[in-house]
Every structure is written in structure tokens, then in C-alpha cells.
Amino acid sequence: MANRHVRWLGALVIVLALAACDEVDNAAFDSAYHAMGSAEVTVRAIVAVLLPDAPAGADGPHQRFDVTVDGITVEIDHNLDLAQRVPVGAGDTVVIHGQFEPDPGHPVIHYTHHATGSHEGGWIQLNGSTYE
């Protein structure tokens, strides 16, 4: 009986992992980056470096860090007025959903927080937790 439960749980974990992988589309990010076009993206990335928070402006303070997506460095701007801080560290693997902006020399993904009515919601996943 216990062995059957272990197999069932193992199968469930695999199904959930595969479902999560289906959401990631680094190729769509690569296309937007090379076309220098804005796009809603979901990427798997490695945290490269933590940056100082951006001070509170009209849209609130932002947690900032750089990630590497397929060899491309992208800044993540995560609004701390709309979402909790993500406890990332250099070397962590994250999955990020947000709005990519190709600003030459300074590409960025923002809107990584819950929907605000004016924009689709985004999120950051780290170690099985989702921050939105």
C-alpha cells in the first residue's frame, strides 16, 4: 500500500514538473531580444548579481537583480510596493514572468508582480515558492 502511494506521489511530481516546464519559453525571449521588441515572457534564468534597490519613486521602490537568460544579461525590476521581496542570491535558478523591454544596452523585465488592472500579472518563482 505504501509503495503504491510513493509511486503515485512520484508520478504527480513528474507531471507538475513537466507542466511548469511547459510555461517556460526562453525561445520567445530570445526572439524578442533579437528583434528588439517588447514582449510578455516567461524565462528560466540564473541570478548573476544582486543590485541595490531602486529608491521609491512614483511607482514605488524596486528590488533589482541581474539574471542571465541564454547568455544575455537582463535586469529584473520587481516592485516592492506590489509584491514581497524575493530572497534570491547569486547562482539561484529562477523562473520569471513579466514584461520584457529591450532597452539597448540595458534590457529589463518588469511587471513581475500581481495584475494591477492596467497590465497582466507577473511573478518570480524560486525554490518552489511564487512571489507575485
C-alpha positions in Angstrom: 0.0 0.0 0.0 2.7 2.5 1.0 4.7 1.6 -2.2 1.7 2.5 -4.3 1.4 5.9 -2.6 5.1 6.6 -3.2 4.7 5.7 -6.9 1.6 8.0 -7.1 3.4 10.9 -5.5 6.4 10.4 -7.7 4.1 10.5 -10.8 2.4 13.6 -9.5 5.8 15.4 -9.0 6.8 14.5 -12.6 3.5 15.8 -14.0 3.8 19.0 -12.1 7.4 19.5 -13.1 6.5 18.9 -16.8 3.6 21.4 -16.5 6.0 24.0 -15.1 8.5 23.4 -17.9 5.8 24.0 -20.5 5.3 27.5 -19.2 8.9 28.5 -19.7 9.7 29.8 -23.2 13.2 31.1 -23.4 13.0 31.0 -27.2 10.2 33.6 -27.2 12.5 35.8 -25.1 15.4 35.2 -27.5 13.2 36.3 -30.4 12.0 39.4 -28.7 15.6 40.3 -27.7 17.0 39.9 -31.2 14.0 41.7 -32.7 14.4 44.5 -30.1 10.7 44.3 -29.3 8.7 44.3 -26.1 7.1 41.1 -25.2 5.4 39.2 -22.3 7.9 36.5 -21.4 8.4 33.5 -19.1 12.0 32.5 -18.8 14.2 30.3 -16.7 17.3 32.2 -15.7 20.3 32.2 -13.4 20.7 35.1 -10.9 24.0 36.8 -11.8 24.3 39.6 -9.4 22.2 41.5 -6.8 21.8 45.2 -7.4 20.9 47.9 -4.9 17.1 48.6 -4.6 15.9 51.4 -6.8 14.5 54.1 -4.4 10.8 54.8 -4.1 9.7 57.0 -7.0 6.3 57.5 -8.5 5.9 53.7 -8.9 7.5 52.6 -5.6 10.8 51.0 -4.6 12.1 48.1 -6.7 14.2 45.1 -5.9 16.7 44.8 -8.7 19.0 42.0 -9.8 20.6 40.8 -13.0 19.9 37.4 -14.4 21.4 35.5 -17.4 19.0 34.1 -19.9 20.6 32.1 -22.7 23.9 34.1 -22.2 22.1 37.5 -22.2 22.2 39.7 -19.1 18.8 41.1 -18.2 17.9 43.4 -15.2 14.9 42.3 -13.2 12.9 45.2 -11.6 10.5 43.8 -9.0 8.1 46.4 -7.5 8.2 46.1 -3.7 5.0 48.1 -3.2 3.1 45.4 -5.1 5.0 42.2 -4.2 7.1 40.8 -1.5 10.9 40.7 -1.8 12.3 37.6 -3.4 15.1 36.1 -1.3 17.4 35.5 -4.3 21.1 35.0 -4.3 23.7 34.9 -7.0 23.7 31.5 -8.7 20.0 30.8 -7.9 17.8 29.5 -10.7 14.5 31.4 -11.1 11.6 31.3 -13.4 10.3 34.8 -14.2 7.1 36.0 -15.9 6.9 39.7 -16.8 7.2 42.3 -19.5 10.5 42.4 -21.4 11.7 45.7 -22.6 14.7 45.6 -25.0 16.3 48.9 -23.9 19.6 48.7 -25.9 22.5 48.0 -23.5 20.1 47.7 -20.6 17.4 45.0 -21.3 14.9 44.7 -18.4 12.0 42.5 -17.3 9.4 44.3 -15.1 5.8 43.8 -14.1 6.8 40.8 -12.1 4.0 41.4 -9.6 0.3 40.6 -9.5 -2.0 42.2 -12.0 -2.8 45.8 -11.3 -5.7 46.2 -13.8 -3.5 48.1 -16.3 -1.2 45.1 -17.0 -1.1 41.3 -17.0 0.2 39.9 -13.7 3.7 38.5 -13.5 5.7 36.5 -10.9 9.0 35.1 -9.9 9.4 31.5 -8.8 12.3 30.5 -6.6 12.7 27.1 -4.8 9.1 26.2 -5.2 7.7 29.5 -4.0 6.0 32.1 -6.2 6.3 35.8 -5.5 3.7 38.0 -7.1 
